[in-house]
Amino acid sequence: MKNEVEINLIDRKGLKHKLIGPTDMNLNLMELIKLHEYPVEGTCGGMVMCASCQVYILSDHIKINRNDNEQAMLDEAWHVKDNSRLSCQIPITNDLDGLIIELAPETEVDEDW
């Protein structure tokens, strides 16, 4: 069995990048994106308490099944689509090899605040 996967990331400018990630280090997708220095915040550190690591799943490698906590965060987030997931909730496993994701736009801030 292979110890790494290749994930295809589309950044916020529409550019495509390949991320290589180990499957034997207990990483999640948010951590992998951060390791490759792409702009995903993950403000809560993967505790499902924000939605700043939102991505869109563009391939059928994984189902868009969300647990209740993830769904609650996405219910409050900006730019949510049917294929939205919190990348902190997706463990890096062999099943993800070839996965295509897109970074969601940055969270909007109300300038009146």
FENNORUR-V788524 format. One record per pair of residues at least 6 apart in sequence whose C-alpha atoms are under 7 Angstrom apart, sorted by sequence separation. I is the first residue (numbers start at 1). J is the second residue. If there is no record, write none. Layout:
((I,J) (I,J))
This chain:
((10,16) (34,40) (44,50) (74,80) (9,16) (10,17) (33,40) (43,50) (8,16) (9,17) (8,17) (9,18) (43,52) (8,18) (42,52) (7,18) (8,19) (21,32) (41,52) (42,53) (6,18) (7,19) (30,42) (40,52) (41,53) (6,19) (7,20) (40,53) (6,20) (5,20) (6,21) (4,20) (5,21) (70,86) (4,21) (5,22) (19,36) (4,22) (5,23) (3,22) (4,23) (64,83) (3,23) (3,24) (48,69) (48,70) (51,73) (30,53) (50,73) (51,74) (49,73) (79,104) (51,77) (57,83) (79,105) (56,83) (57,84) (56,84) (55,84) (56,85) (78,107) (54,84) (55,85) (54,85) (55,86) (54,86) (55,87) (53,86) (54,87) (53,87) (61,95) (51,86) (53,88) (61,96) (61,99) (59,99) (59,100) (46,88) (58,100) (57,100) (58,101) (57,101) (56,101) (57,102) (55,101) (56,102) (55,102) (56,103) (55,103) (56,104) (54,103) (55,104) (54,104) (30,87) (29,87) (30,88) (28,87) (29,88) (28,88) (28,89) (29,90) (28,90) (29,91) (28,91) (29,92) (27,91) (28,92) (27,92) (26,92) (23,92) (23,93) (23,94) (5,94) (7,97) (8,98) (5,96) (6,97) (7,98) (8,99) (9,100) (10,101) (11,102) (12,103) (5,97) (6,98) (7,99) (8,100) (9,101) (10,102) (11,103) (7,100) (8,101) (9,102) (10,103) (12,105))
